[in-house]
Amino acid sequence: MRVIHINHSDINGGAARAAYRIHHCLREAGVDSRMWVNKASAGDWTVQGPSSKWEKLTAALRGHVDGQLRHLLKTGNPIIHSPAVVPSQWVKRLNASDADIVHLHWVQGEMLSIADIGRIEKPIVWTLHDMWAFCGAEHYTDDHRYRDGYHRDNRPAHEARSDLNRWTWRRKRKHWQRPMHIVTPSQWLADCARDSALMRDWPVSVVANPIDTERWQPLPQGLARELLGLPAEVPLLLFGAMGGGRDPRKGFDLLLQALEQLRDNPRAQGLELIIFGQRAPQSPPSLGFPIHYTGHLHDDLSLRALYCAADAMVIPSRQDNLPNTGVEAHACATPVVAFNTGGLPDIVEHEQTGYLAQPFDTGDLARGIVWVIGQRGEVQLRNQARAGAVERFSYDVVARGYLDVYSAVIG
């Protein structure tokens, strides 16, 4: 079976890393899998990106078009918006290829236009890494237009000027006449797709994002802390997100509220916080706990050591699909504390591999942190986190799920 994966980049960003892992788990399962991207950074011969200076320049410039269009919309939703309007050469190449399946991933940044996607003649599988495919231009939303349809009379009050989301959604409805097989990494995102006005009659499957559990294995905690220059004996709580505390969906403000409640809690004595994905700000928050900022870590070995150094990973997201940080933490035997929302229940088993707090009860999140930290001397919770990752996210398990989807698509 020959599969071509289409994603904006190979390893830059959470969706790219997930798509790249899917590509390689399928290769290990014997699939002739290739990956085509607008930005290739991995140095991987199985990934094809722009080769000439002109191709690289035009790929870089395409993203500026949707940036200009986004200025037509005034919105209180700070999440990226992608109108996907500029045609590309990818469709011609895909239709002329020998692929049995075209597997779409995160194709925004003007990699593929909405009309481009509708012109792909090959059987399509589309793994969603956010809500964009069934929304308007927005990648995440907490309103209900994606379920009810984007009409003039249901526009949210925080939007003004051009209705970019309605215009984008209407183009999707026009150009996507042939249902595509949708895959979501979490049950939450599958439910959203099935509830959407655009995709409610389309086939939807749930297949988790994979991780190479042979490569992502636990390290001795003492060694990991020594390698990273972290304190040896104190309880360490890890928080990570692209952009750190700047994305409101990631809930850093909720974590700050939970930590404020732990300031005088004797069960949190000695606690220190590690934040990766962000350098130290000019005015760091005063929490009564020391904070270690690592900035961006780009290699898997450093990330693996960071997870292994922590006693717990906290993911206080308001809205998330299947965050790589949770999957990676569990693969490294690090328990996760999160809210019981979005795709987090697909990762965390309450009081088995971590703690699921009531959404968005910061007092319960604080209780979850001290509950997990209180077991730092025990191995059972860590062992269960590791076992859960192997059982649900290992390459062979996820590859089998995708092979079933491919078989359903091509008969």
Summary of the structure (lengths in Angstrom):
residues: 411
radius of gyration: 21.5
end to end distance: 12.3
largest distance: 65.6
contacts: 1416
relative contact order: 0.12
helix: 41%
strand: 16%
